[in-house]
């Protein structure tokens, strides 16, 4: 049914603040996997963390909310949506090399 496809969302976001060297990427991988999301996470050379999240619209919204806090050592100052849509990875969630 087409309704199922309409309930999926892909969003690429930038997470800023103290988000590198605090386990943010691995926290993101665990949390996104627990919400049954697909995508990836990577550090950026500018000090931010970039994340692609794809899945059920409610689960993506939940993950975006959780990204505002992150793991205990993180100090998130902003979660910015860079792009809506894009290619939905087939399955899984992975940690990519720094870009």
N, CA, C and O atoms as CSV, one atom per row, in Angstrom:
chain,resi,resn,atom,element,x,y,z
A,1,UNK,N,N,0.845,-1.184,0.000
A,1,UNK,CA,C,0.000,0.000,0.000
A,1,UNK,C,C,0.888,1.244,0.000
A,1,UNK,O,O,1.902,1.255,0.698
A,2,UNK,N,N,0.553,2.274,-0.743
A,2,UNK,CA,C,1.358,3.489,-0.875
A,2,UNK,C,C,1.482,4.231,0.450
A,2,UNK,O,O,2.447,4.963,0.667
A,3,UNK,N,N,0.522,4.045,1.320
A,3,UNK,CA,C,0.524,4.739,2.606
A,3,UNK,C,C,1.796,4.448,3.404
A,3,UNK,O,O,2.318,5.346,4.064
A,4,UNK,N,N,2.300,3.231,3.359
A,4,UNK,CA,C,3.514,2.858,4.086
A,4,UNK,C,C,4.707,3.678,3.617
A,4,UNK,O,O,5.477,4.177,4.438
A,5,UNK,N,N,4.866,3.823,2.302
A,5,UNK,CA,C,5.979,4.599,1.754
A,5,UNK,C,C,5.888,6.055,2.192
A,5,UNK,O,O,6.911,6.699,2.419
A,6,UNK,N,N,4.669,6.576,2.311
A,6,UNK,CA,C,4.477,7.965,2.711
A,6,UNK,C,C,4.873,8.202,4.165
A,6,UNK,O,O,5.091,9.346,4.563
A,7,UNK,N,N,4.966,7.158,4.949
A,7,UNK,CA,C,5.295,7.298,6.363
A,7,UNK,C,C,6.793,7.215,6.627
A,7,UNK,O,O,7.216,7.237,7.783
A,8,UNK,N,N,7.603,7.121,5.569
A,8,UNK,CA,C,9.058,7.097,5.728
A,8,UNK,C,C,9.619,8.493,5.499
A,8,UNK,O,O,9.092,9.282,4.715
A,9,UNK,N,N,10.690,8.764,6.202
A,9,UNK,CA,C,11.347,10.062,6.078
A,9,UNK,C,C,12.845,9.844,6.105
A,9,UNK,O,O,13.346,9.031,6.882
A,10,UNK,N,N,13.566,10.574,5.251
A,10,UNK,CA,C,15.026,10.620,5.292
A,10,UNK,C,C,15.430,12.063,5.534
A,10,UNK,O,O,14.898,12.979,4.906
A,11,UNK,N,N,16.351,12.259,6.427
A,11,UNK,CA,C,16.824,13.600,6.739
A,11,UNK,C,C,18.313,13.539,7.056
A,11,UNK,O,O,18.776,12.637,7.756
A,12,UNK,N,N,19.054,14.510,6.531
A,12,UNK,CA,C,20.477,14.628,6.838
A,12,UNK,C,C,20.630,15.828,7.753
A,12,UNK,O,O,20.146,16.918,7.448
A,13,UNK,N,N,21.312,15.622,8.884
A,13,UNK,CA,C,21.424,16.679,9.882
A,13,UNK,C,C,22.870,16.906,10.292
A,13,UNK,O,O,23.728,16.036,10.141
A,14,UNK,N,N,23.110,18.092,10.811
A,14,UNK,CA,C,24.398,18.446,11.391
A,14,UNK,C,C,24.177,18.689,12.877
A,14,UNK,O,O,23.291,19.451,13.265
A,15,UNK,N,N,24.987,18.038,13.702
A,15,UNK,CA,C,24.904,18.200,15.149
A,15,UNK,C,C,26.150,18.963,15.579
A,15,UNK,O,O,27.271,18.536,15.304
A,16,UNK,N,N,25.953,20.088,16.254
A,16,UNK,CA,C,27.059,20.963,16.625
A,16,UNK,C,C,27.195,21.061,18.140
A,16,UNK,O,O,26.249,20.805,18.884
A,17,UNK,N,N,28.379,21.433,18.575
A,17,UNK,CA,C,28.685,21.576,19.993
A,17,UNK,C,C,29.872,20.701,20.341
A,17,UNK,O,O,30.734,20.456,19.497
A,18,UNK,N,N,29.923,20.227,21.578
A,18,UNK,CA,C,30.956,19.275,21.994
A,18,UNK,C,C,30.416,17.885,21.667
A,18,UNK,O,O,29.798,17.227,22.504
A,19,UNK,N,N,30.666,17.454,20.424
A,19,UNK,CA,C,30.086,16.210,19.935
A,19,UNK,C,C,31.126,15.253,19.359
A,19,UNK,O,O,30.775,14.169,18.895
A,20,UNK,N,N,32.381,15.635,19.384
A,20,UNK,CA,C,33.447,14.735,18.951
A,20,UNK,C,C,34.305,14.390,20.156
A,20,UNK,O,O,34.554,15.220,21.030
A,21,UNK,N,N,34.753,13.134,20.176
A,21,UNK,CA,C,35.566,12.670,21.302
A,21,UNK,C,C,34.763,12.342,22.541
A,21,UNK,O,O,35.327,12.183,23.623
A,22,UNK,N,N,33.452,12.239,22.396
A,22,UNK,CA,C,32.579,11.956,23.541
A,22,UNK,C,C,31.684,10.744,23.298
A,22,UNK,O,O,30.760,10.486,24.068
A,23,UNK,N,N,31.963,9.995,22.217
A,23,UNK,CA,C,31.176,8.801,21.910
A,23,UNK,C,C,29.884,9.072,21.171
A,23,UNK,O,O,29.005,8.212,21.117
A,24,UNK,N,N,29.758,10.264,20.597
A,24,UNK,CA,C,28.496,10.624,19.942
A,24,UNK,C,C,28.163,9.718,18.761
A,24,UNK,O,O,27.010,9.320,18.597
A,25,UNK,N,N,29.157,9.385,17.934
A,25,UNK,CA,C,28.878,8.540,16.759
A,25,UNK,C,C,28.384,7.156,17.174
A,25,UNK,O,O,27.430,6.641,16.590
A,26,UNK,N,N,29.010,6.562,18.156
A,26,UNK,CA,C,28.623,5.209,18.566
A,26,UNK,C,C,27.300,5.227,19.327
A,26,UNK,O,O,26.514,4.285,19.226
A,27,UNK,N,N,27.052,6.282,20.080
A,27,UNK,CA,C,25.745,6.460,20.717
A,27,UNK,C,C,24.663,6.574,19.638
A,27,UNK,O,O,23.594,5.975,19.755
A,28,UNK,N,N,24.955,7.354,18.579
A,28,UNK,CA,C,23.999,7.527,17.484
A,28,UNK,C,C,23.713,6.198,16.811
A,28,UNK,O,O,22.555,5.876,16.543
A,29,UNK,N,N,24.751,5.422,16.534
A,29,UNK,CA,C,24.576,4.117,15.894
A,29,UNK,C,C,23.676,3.217,16.749
A,29,UNK,O,O,22.743,2.605,16.229
A,30,UNK,N,N,23.949,3.134,18.048
A,30,UNK,CA,C,23.139,2.288,18.934
A,30,UNK,C,C,21.701,2.776,19.024
A,30,UNK,O,O,20.764,1.982,18.944
A,31,UNK,N,N,21.529,4.078,19.188
A,31,UNK,CA,C,20.195,4.642,19.368
A,31,UNK,C,C,19.365,4.504,18.094
A,31,UNK,O,O,18.197,4.121,18.149
A,32,UNK,N,N,19.975,4.820,16.940
A,32,UNK,CA,C,19.255,4.712,15.666
A,32,UNK,C,C,18.885,3.259,15.362
A,32,UNK,O,O,17.784,2.980,14.888
A,33,UNK,N,N,19.802,2.347,15.636
A,33,UNK,CA,C,19.519,0.924,15.419
A,33,UNK,C,C,18.363,0.479,16.308
A,33,UNK,O,O,17.500,-0.283,15.871
A,34,UNK,N,N,18.342,0.948,17.540
A,34,UNK,CA,C,17.257,0.618,18.462
A,34,UNK,C,C,15.911,1.130,18.000
A,34,UNK,O,O,14.877,0.555,18.339
A,35,UNK,N,N,15.910,2.214,17.223
A,35,UNK,CA,C,14.669,2.766,16.670
A,35,UNK,C,C,14.370,2.205,15.279
A,35,UNK,O,O,13.431,2.643,14.613
A,36,UNK,N,N,15.176,1.236,14.849
A,36,UNK,CA,C,15.001,0.591,13.542
A,36,UNK,C,C,15.177,1.571,12.379
A,36,UNK,O,O,14.489,1.473,11.363
A,37,UNK,N,N,16.116,2.523,12.547
A,37,UNK,CA,C,16.424,3.481,11.492
A,37,UNK,C,C,17.602,2.983,10.671
A,37,UNK,O,O,18.425,2.207,11.158
A,38,UNK,N,N,17.678,3.426,9.439
A,38,UNK,CA,C,18.840,3.158,8.599
A,38,UNK,C,C,19.560,4.473,8.356
A,38,UNK,O,O,18.997,5.552,8.539
A,39,UNK,N,N,20.832,4.360,7.935
A,39,UNK,CA,C,21.591,5.567,7.637
A,39,UNK,C,C,23.029,5.448,8.063
A,39,UNK,O,O,23.605,4.360,8.076
A,40,UNK,N,N,23.608,6.591,8.414
A,40,UNK,CA,C,25.016,6.617,8.807
A,40,UNK,C,C,25.295,7.845,9.674
A,40,UNK,O,O,24.482,8.765,9.772
A,41,UNK,N,N,26.470,7.824,10.297
A,41,UNK,CA,C,26.940,8.950,11.105
A,41,UNK,C,C,28.437,9.101,10.868
A,41,UNK,O,O,29.147,8.109,10.703
A,42,UNK,N,N,28.918,10.348,10.850
A,42,UNK,CA,C,30.352,10.581,10.693
A,42,UNK,C,C,30.724,11.929,11.305
A,42,UNK,O,O,29.912,12.852,11.376
A,43,UNK,N,N,31.986,12.010,11.748
A,43,UNK,CA,C,32.534,13.281,12.191
A,43,UNK,C,C,32.857,14.126,10.965
A,43,UNK,O,O,33.181,13.603,9.899
A,44,UNK,N,N,32.764,15.427,11.134
A,44,UNK,CA,C,33.189,16.372,10.097
A,44,UNK,C,C,34.414,17.120,10.627
A,44,UNK,O,O,34.562,17.314,11.834
A,45,UNK,N,N,35.270,17.527,9.726
A,45,UNK,CA,C,36.491,18.224,10.130
A,45,UNK,C,C,36.216,19.561,10.828
A,45,UNK,O,O,37.083,20.085,11.526
A,46,UNK,N,N,35.015,20.111,10.640
A,46,UNK,CA,C,34.676,21.379,11.300
A,46,UNK,C,C,34.260,21.184,12.760
A,46,UNK,O,O,33.912,22.149,13.441
A,47,UNK,N,N,34.295,19.928,13.245
A,47,UNK,CA,C,33.956,19.649,14.636
A,47,UNK,C,C,32.526,19.187,14.849
A,47,UNK,O,O,32.155,18.815,15.962
A,48,UNK,N,N,31.727,19.206,13.807
A,48,UNK,CA,C,30.338,18.755,13.925
A,48,UNK,C,C,30.248,17.258,13.641
A,48,UNK,O,O,31.228,16.629,13.241
A,49,UNK,N,N,29.073,16.707,13.850
A,49,UNK,CA,C,28.757,15.330,13.488
A,49,UNK,C,C,27.616,15.400,12.485
A,49,UNK,O,O,26.630,16.103,12.704
A,50,UNK,N,N,27.754,14.667,11.381
A,50,UNK,CA,C,26.728,14.634,10.342
A,50,UNK,C,C,26.036,13.272,10.398
A,50,UNK,O,O,26.689,12.241,10.562
A,51,UNK,N,N,24.719,13.279,10.261
A,51,UNK,CA,C,23.935,12.055,10.392
A,51,UNK,C,C,22.894,11.983,9.279
A,51,UNK,O,O,22.236,12.977,8.971
A,52,UNK,N,N,22.749,10.806,8.680
A,52,UNK,CA,C,21.644,10.520,7.773
A,52,UNK,C,C,20.723,9.552,8.494
A,52,UNK,O,O,21.144,8.467,8.897
A,53,UNK,N,N,19.466,9.943,8.657
A,53,UNK,CA,C,18.472,9.126,9.350
A,53,UNK,C,C,17.322,8.827,8.398
A,53,UNK,O,O,16.749,9.746,7.812
A,54,UNK,N,N,16.982,7.564,8.238
A,54,UNK,CA,C,15.853,7.168,7.400
A,54,UNK,C,C,15.017,6.142,8.154
A,54,UNK,O,O,15.543,5.228,8.789
A,55,UNK,N,N,13.704,6.317,8.068
A,55,UNK,CA,C,12.808,5.364,8.709
A,55,UNK,C,C,11.426,5.941,8.864
A,55,UNK,O,O,11.074,6.931,8.222
A,56,UNK,N,N,10.658,5.326,9.708
A,56,UNK,CA,C,9.311,5.778,10.019
A,56,UNK,C,C,9.362,7.228,10.497
A,56,UNK,O,O,10.247,7.591,11.271
A,57,UNK,N,N,8.421,8.061,10.045
A,57,UNK,CA,C,8.452,9.484,10.380
A,57,UNK,C,C,8.493,9.732,11.888
A,57,UNK,O,O,9.195,10.633,12.346
A,58,UNK,N,N,7.754,8.946,12.657
A,58,UNK,CA,C,7.737,9.130,14.109
A,58,UNK,C,C,9.076,8.738,14.733
A,58,UNK,O,O,9.541,9.387,15.671
A,59,UNK,N,N,9.693,7.679,14.214
A,59,UNK,CA,C,10.991,7.251,14.739
A,59,UNK,C,C,12.087,8.251,14.391
A,59,UNK,O,O,12.978,8.502,15.203
A,60,UNK,N,N,12.027,8.824,13.190
A,60,UNK,CA,C,13.001,9.857,12.816
A,60,UNK,C,C,12.829,11.077,13.719
A,60,UNK,O,O,13.814,11.650,14.184
A,61,UNK,N,N,11.586,11.473,13.966
A,61,UNK,CA,C,11.320,12.610,14.854
A,61,UNK,C,C,11.850,12.334,16.261
A,61,UNK,O,O,12.420,13.222,16.895
A,62,UNK,N,N,11.664,11.117,16.744
A,62,UNK,CA,C,12.175,10.731,18.064
A,62,UNK,C,C,13.698,10.810,18.093
A,62,UNK,O,O,14.276,11.309,19.059
A,63,UNK,N,N,14.350,10.318,17.038
A,63,UNK,CA,C,15.810,10.353,16.983
A,63,UNK,C,C,16.320,11.785,16.935
A,63,UNK,O,O,17.304,12.113,17.598
A,64,UNK,N,N,15.667,12.639,16.164
A,64,UNK,CA,C,16.078,14.043,16.117
A,64,UNK,C,C,15.987,14.679,17.495
A,64,UNK,O,O,16.850,15.471,17.874
A,65,UNK,N,N,14.953,14.339,18.239
A,65,UNK,CA,C,14.813,14.860,19.598
A,65,UNK,C,C,15.941,14.334,20.487
A,65,UNK,O,O,16.525,15.094,21.260
A,66,UNK,N,N,16.248,13.044,20.382
A,66,UNK,CA,C,17.317,12.463,21.194
A,66,UNK,C,C,18.678,13.044,20.832
A,66,UNK,O,O,19.550,13.169,21.693
A,67,UNK,N,N,18.865,13.402,19.556
A,67,UNK,CA,C,20.140,13.989,19.115
A,67,UNK,C,C,20.418,15.314,19.811
A,67,UNK,O,O,21.576,15.717,19.926
A,68,UNK,N,N,19.377,15.996,20.275
A,68,UNK,CA,C,19.557,17.275,20.966
A,68,UNK,C,C,20.278,17.096,22.303
A,68,UNK,O,O,20.881,18.037,22.818
A,69,UNK,N,N,20.214,15.889,22.861
A,69,UNK,CA,C,20.909,15.586,24.120
A,69,UNK,C,C,22.179,14.783,23.867
A,69,UNK,O,O,23.246,15.129,24.374
A,70,UNK,N,N,22.066,13.714,23.084
A,70,UNK,CA,C,23.223,12.860,22.814
A,70,UNK,C,C,23.654,12.087,24.037
A,70,UNK,O,O,22.900,11.983,25.004
A,71,UNK,N,N,24.873,11.538,24.008
A,71,UNK,CA,C,25.385,10.792,25.160
A,71,UNK,C,C,25.709,11.751,26.309
A,71,UNK,O,O,25.772,12.963,26.100
A,72,UNK,N,N,25.917,11.221,27.521
A,72,UNK,CA,C,26.121,12.070,28.697
A,72,UNK,C,C,27.250,13.104,28.573
A,72,UNK,O,O,27.118,14.207,29.104
A,73,UNK,N,N,28.338,12.785,27.898
A,73,UNK,CA,C,29.468,13.716,27.808
A,73,UNK,C,C,29.303,14.784,26.733
A,73,UNK,O,O,30.080,15.738,26.695
A,74,UNK,N,N,28.324,14.648,25.874
A,74,UNK,CA,C,28.117,15.615,24.794
A,74,UNK,C,C,27.450,16.880,25.321
A,74,UNK,O,O,26.708,16.856,26.303
A,75,UNK,N,N,27.737,17.983,24.639
A,75,UNK,CA,C,27.077,19.261,24.909
A,75,UNK,C,C,26.619,19.801,23.563
A,75,UNK,O,O,27.361,20.505,22.878
A,76,UNK,N,N,25.391,19.464,23.193
A,76,UNK,CA,C,24.858,19.828,21.884
A,76,UNK,C,C,24.344,21.266,21.926
A,76,UNK,O,O,23.563,21.635,22.803
A,77,UNK,N,N,24.800,22.075,20.952
A,77,UNK,CA,C,24.329,23.458,20.853
A,77,UNK,C,C,23.330,23.652,19.712
A,77,UNK,O,O,22.550,24.603,19.728
A,78,UNK,N,N,23.349,22.750,18.717
A,78,UNK,CA,C,22.411,22.870,17.599
A,78,UNK,C,C,22.278,21.546,16.863
A,78,UNK,O,O,23.242,20.793,16.727
A,79,UNK,N,N,21.072,21.279,16.395
A,79,UNK,CA,C,20.798,20.177,15.476
A,79,UNK,C,C,20.120,20.825,14.281
A,79,UNK,O,O,18.976,21.272,14.369
A,80,UNK,N,N,20.839,20.873,13.158
A,80,UNK,CA,C,20.345,21.573,11.970
A,80,UNK,C,C,20.021,20.579,10.852
A,80,UNK,O,O,20.825,19.704,10.533
A,81,UNK,N,N,18.851,20.726,10.271
A,81,UNK,CA,C,18.489,19.898,9.120
A,81,UNK,C,C,19.184,20.460,7.891
A,81,UNK,O,O,18.982,21.617,7.524
A,82,UNK,N,N,20.009,19.624,7.254
A,82,UNK,CA,C,20.733,20.029,6.055
A,82,UNK,C,C,19.962,19.695,4.791
A,82,UNK,O,O,20.027,20.424,3.801
A,83,UNK,N,N,19.229,18.584,4.831
A,83,UNK,CA,C,18.554,18.121,3.615
A,83,UNK,C,C,17.424,17.172,3.981
A,83,UNK,O,O,17.597,16.266,4.796
A,84,UNK,N,N,16.273,17.389,3.375
A,84,UNK,CA,C,15.153,16.451,3.500
A,84,UNK,C,C,15.167,15.558,2.276
A,84,UNK,O,O,15.540,15.994,1.187
A,85,UNK,N,N,14.767,14.324,2.449
A,85,UNK,CA,C,14.729,13.403,1.321
A,85,UNK,C,C,16.083,12.759,1.107
A,85,UNK,O,O,16.845,12.576,2.057
A,86,UNK,N,N,16.378,12.423,-0.102
A,86,UNK,CA,C,17.636,11.744,-0.388
A,86,UNK,C,C,17.425,10.252,-0.449
A,86,UNK,O,O,16.311,9.756,-0.280
A,87,UNK,N,N,18.502,9.548,-0.691
A,87,UNK,CA,C,18.427,8.107,-0.882
A,87,UNK,C,C,18.370,7.371,0.456
A,87,UNK,O,O,19.192,7.597,1.344
A,88,UNK,N,N,17.399,6.503,0.575
A,88,UNK,CA,C,17.202,5.691,1.769
A,88,UNK,C,C,18.097,4.456,1.671
A,88,UNK,O,O,17.909,3.636,0.772
A,89,UNK,N,N,19.074,4.306,2.584
A,89,UNK,CA,C,19.914,3.101,2.540
A,89,UNK,C,C,19.055,1.845,2.685
A,89,UNK,O,O,18.036,1.854,3.375
A,90,UNK,N,N,19.471,0.789,2.039
A,90,UNK,CA,C,18.697,-0.453,2.044
A,90,UNK,C,C,18.453,-0.967,3.459
A,90,UNK,O,O,17.318,-1.270,3.827
A,91,UNK,N,N,19.508,-1.063,4.244
A,91,UNK,CA,C,19.348,-1.544,5.610
A,91,UNK,C,C,20.576,-1.202,6.427
A,91,UNK,O,O,21.642,-0.914,5.883
A,92,UNK,N,N,20.417,-1.236,7.719
A,92,UNK,CA,C,21.534,-1.038,8.622
A,92,UNK,C,C,21.882,0.417,8.889
A,92,UNK,O,O,21.396,1.335,8.229
A,93,UNK,N,N,22.728,0.586,9.866
A,93,UNK,CA,C,23.205,1.904,10.264
A,93,UNK,C,C,24.697,1.766,10.500
A,93,UNK,O,O,25.125,0.846,11.196
A,94,UNK,N,N,25.501,2.662,9.935
A,94,UNK,CA,C,26.942,2.508,10.059
A,94,UNK,C,C,27.641,3.794,10.436
A,94,UNK,O,O,27.128,4.892,10.218
A,95,UNK,N,N,28.825,3.636,11.006
A,95,UNK,CA,C,29.719,4.740,11.328
A,95,UNK,C,C,30.694,4.876,10.168
A,95,UNK,O,O,31.414,3.932,9.840
A,96,UNK,N,N,30.716,6.046,9.550
A,96,UNK,CA,C,31.596,6.302,8.409
A,96,UNK,C,C,32.842,7.069,8.854
A,96,UNK,O,O,32.850,7.672,9.927
A,97,UNK,N,N,33.895,7.045,8.030
A,97,UNK,CA,C,35.104,7.815,8.339
A,97,UNK,C,C,34.821,9.320,8.338
A,97,UNK,O,O,33.851,9.782,7.736
A,98,UNK,N,N,35.665,10.056,9.008
A,98,UNK,CA,C,35.570,11.514,9.053
A,98,UNK,C,C,35.682,12.104,7.650
A,98,UNK,O,O,36.451,11.626,6.817
A,99,UNK,N,N,34.914,13.131,7.414
A,99,UNK,CA,C,34.940,13.812,6.119
A,99,UNK,C,C,35.301,15.261,6.339
A,99,UNK,O,O,35.383,16.030,5.380
